[in-house]
């Protein structure tokens, strides 16, 4: 609906938009009704949840005779997609398909028409999927909708007592927002094309449709320019994408229904430009990628800067067919401008008040260059300035208020605040962030239509090709759901259940978010098993927000190994969440639920005994020595928790002295260790407090 | 030494050979002395164990400044190898190397000369590696020796309390046998090139040097022939290697010091040829890849057969540069010959006695064609016939007796008996098989020199690209050791310790023998965790030898999914071996070793409780239902074992009635279930017998 709404606005057909809003409301009500019905049916592991799901009766068997027929539009791109779909289904089920000639196909697909050669913002992605025990049918106005529907079909496949099957269901689906993206920073750590490709596959699986490619920053310039070869020649440590690779990658993404928008971040975050072209900077140079000193900024006062950008942007505008072009524009601290008398003179002579006005001047000139190349300029919050035309798009890392402010001035916007994957937040926290919430909720319908969607952001200070997948997945799937599914889809328990299921699916695509964790632990452990190490790694999380930076030396060495436990562990501990839920259940039962208690006891026993198993290994490995206190804390928590269960079982209250002693253990366990947090402290504390007669039942 | 010996024999320099044998003896004594010394040093995880290892003092740190310099011969192939070595070391350690210009290199390599363009049998693979805390030096007569030495260096790297390091050591090394191969059958199940490539990497890591590529068999013809396109066009289900792929693959293997010898198995095992060319067969046809009925055989009585083979072998001889060409020749059951009156008439008219004589006639003619193309013919045991020239090589699947018989007649031979990976034997059983043992031990030195080495065999009836690695690795590494290391290296405990270490190393190369197991279990489990499933899978093994075939329908459907638990589990259970060792330790202590008892109790408790955790999942998945009795048996064993520990702890003898009852449980647990065996039955039985006062303290 949202995508159609945007078309309406751009075309000025307000009446059509209003009609659609009514239709949308009806659909949402329909969705809520069908969702309620679905609760009593076998749960479907769909993420993002479709707009409408109507369960049926029976199931469609997936066996060796599975086949697909296309009765509608087809082209080479759709044919490839169907082939990939069949390969993926075969991989997921382990079944080599061999349908007999002449047999009835299992799945019929039918698109009315093809796709745009360059995928458009708001291009129709809707589809309808009907599955009965006799067969399935997937229809869509465009082949892009077929792509989305095939991913839904893959998620519906499950193992049953009677083999692999898809439950009977009718799904009508379309996205809530037309712009559902992920930013990947490839500057701070270079991420090779094959790693990007498997992440494109993951994005397609959860129906995201924009890769925002953060191609340059202080630490590296990653896209080949033939006009300015020193950009990568001196600014990339020889780690960059050739134009041929970029071209092929964009085609790869297009095949999967994903736009690729480049970002070249200027005038700040641009040190890597100045190794080859120091004359672009506002300071004297020379510059190194390692950095240090004040952050260099591009010089907006020289005409030569614009001549350079004219040529550069013309070249990149051809290389990247997407109509949107991101120029960054964030975090210009202005110190190099302050330190340059010529620049300060320029500001005064033009009647500008400050550096912000200078950046606005720069952005205005930049926007003209971008527009001349038939592109729409996109930038971060800071570019918002009344002198810029209403065609630009503002990406907000500051929040819905910033987005709403832009919309009120008539600017289109994207939300990234709340979707920063590098902050190590739990999935539920990202899931709770809605582009239309808070300040945005008070916008007029017309203003709301200016909010195009959002983007998750994978900044790459602390990731390598080895562990980037585990920083993105599976949490990125819940952001994808927030941007695709109706706003009303927000049950957290359902989200976690479905996220865990989709996480397994994503491994079948080749993503390594689960497998690489074991690999990294294995490296730390050397030639021994990692079972005991996993017990510890499974209950810790990295410190949150930018707290990891506290211990890091400035400037950060982006070439240092990322091989510590913090680099291996998941941003969110499934085990800790499950344990917390168990303690919650146990507490709600008045500490009487024996099944919950048995499971809690199992965890606590494993933890209590783990340090004895693990300690020798921790001492033997330079990469693990820092984790000794963490392991000791976990075992202490296990012992404390077991003591509580004994008190509870005997109906005793723990002595105050014991409690005081254990609270000291808990306080110790709460402290950050080796840049990580033990995530089972809070539920153990709850048990300890309960043993002392202070429990709250719920 | 062996390789030099062969050169000597071929050159007729008998005196030189004798001198070398003396040197060999001295080296072996030296090795044994140094090996004894090494026992008190930190154990090195080398496999194959080098001929001589002399430990030093201190260690060489591997850090960001690591670099390699080559002071000797170099060419593009060696440069690529060094680059791969550095990449692999970086991957294993997680360290991005950034040595400063002008700093001292960590590792110096020096080869006196290059390699042959087509790798020769017996080409010098020796090397010497010296590691001190100040640096390492690797020298070799040829760049092929450098390849071998770099793999040793990689295996020496370990994590220590002071970071990654290589212990100081002096290694002098060369292979015992010049032919150390692995056969991979790609006919029964097609194995894509990328899967073969990662197995080539694995072979290189354990210093194997021949890939025996079993390219055709009844179920599929896998190598493109441009002269006879219907071979793959009708005989491959469209799963085959193009000539371009083959060419590139051979170069890939050559870069890693591995010869590629093709096998086209005739006149039996050749049904796939006859779909496109039924006139080659001894029956009427038509034929299908699925088979059924009697096994078709090539017709050796028609001249047109030889005309076909002339053209075909000429084409393949060009495609495969290796001087050895394997023609199969095994298991010709002769039924189709018996059923063909013209063929029987041919036998009589030529004065032949039987089908064996007919095959010998065929082989003689075949050998001439092979020789005309400047290749040496290799075949299985059955080709051995006095009419064939002494240049051929006989590969024995029947045993050392067969090999010795050939050697006595002056034929060179290879041992594969005892190295069949598809028989699901434990590593120790393969490890115990020596080409020079049994009948071969009685050969004269000259005859012994005719035994070139051996090959492991990975027949592909029960593997897919997904699980082939876990059927090959890590067991193949111990066969590689048997063929490389001195005969005296045979301590089984040391072998298992080193095999487990090298198994982790192999995963860094991209082999999936560990990771794919989890993947397959995950498929069976659907969207839930696999922890409880792993507990079961970790203590079972596939049935041994060809017992899996008992339950298989004839003809076997080679397109059926291989997605059962038997397809996921390891051929050898590490857990069962460890548990058996623990029970052994416990028994030897007179059932007093408390540490062993605690570990035994831990295992037994997990097993006892596992069926309750696992049962719901088993019922929900069609792929797991057959495993219900197995899971119940494991829990029953766990309960029985725990009861024994209780009796022992109390100093009680178990009642006879209890023992009778538990022996019934044990008998049940011993039966084959879902084509698998529970491998912890024997140690639990030992406990039960001990509880009844029947223990043997040995």
Interface residues (C-beta under 8 A of the other chain):
Chain A: X45 X64 X92 X93 X94 X95 X96 X98 X158 X159 X160 X161 X162 X163 X164 X464 X466 X500 X501 X504 X507 X508 X515 X518 X519 X520 X522 X523 X524 X525 X526 X527 X559 X560 X561 X562 X563 X619 X620 X621 X622 X623 X625
Chain B: X45 X64 X92 X93 X94 X95 X96 X98 X158 X159 X160 X161 X162 X163 X164 X464 X466 X500 X501 X504 X507 X508 X515 X518 X519 X520 X522 X523 X524 X525 X526 X527 X559 X560 X561 X562 X563 X619 X620 X621 X622 X623 X625
